[in-house]
Amino acid sequence: MAIPENLIQKWTKIFNYRDTDNDGVVRETDFEGYTRHFIQIYGPKAEPVLEINKILWGTMTAKEYKPEITLPEFLDNYTYLWTQDRCGLEEKLKRYTNLCFDAIDTNGDGGISLAEYSVYQNSFGITNHDYIEHIFKQIDVDDNGVISREEFVGEVLEFVLSEDKEAIPDMYDHHKAKTFRK
């Protein structure tokens, strides 16, 4: 089964988002560091994200455990999962995004405000407010100024798993994050 080009492009954005030093390799230690940084920002309530990230690392290296992975290996693994175990991949992503939602919703009101979403993006080096607001508005599909759990989980799953070319095309795009202007 051929994978649609737009999925390959979206998965490449995810890989590049995780390749924080831009060397073409994502290491398990970098992945853990990324998560520990997330926990440092959000505190103990974010600790469950570390466990799910271990599961996601296993997903990224689905065919064979490795302590590091290149883009071609990542794409090969996601292609394998997308064609052979899409339900399993979806379940892992749901668990991950729900745990992230719980951490990002710092005031516990059941929604993510633009301020909360900005802290989340800033914690990973995304500081362009125009870009953050642009992505926020794309995730906030009912346009009420708050990202609900359903919107957050749904839009992340849509981006990662959907063949839809319009599924938040700018999400995980570091280049656009640096250059985006309203």
Secondary structure as UniProt FT lines:
FT   HELIX           5..18
FT   TURN            20..21
FT   STRAND          25..27
FT   HELIX           28..42
FT   HELIX           44..46
FT   HELIX           48..60
FT   STRAND          68..70
FT   HELIX           71..84
FT   HELIX           86..104
FT   TURN            106..107
FT   STRAND          111..112
FT   HELIX           114..122
FT   TURN            123..125
FT   HELIX           129..139
FT   TURN            141..142
FT   STRAND          147..148
FT   HELIX           149..161
FT   TURN            165..166
FT   TURN            169..172
FT   HELIX           174..179
//
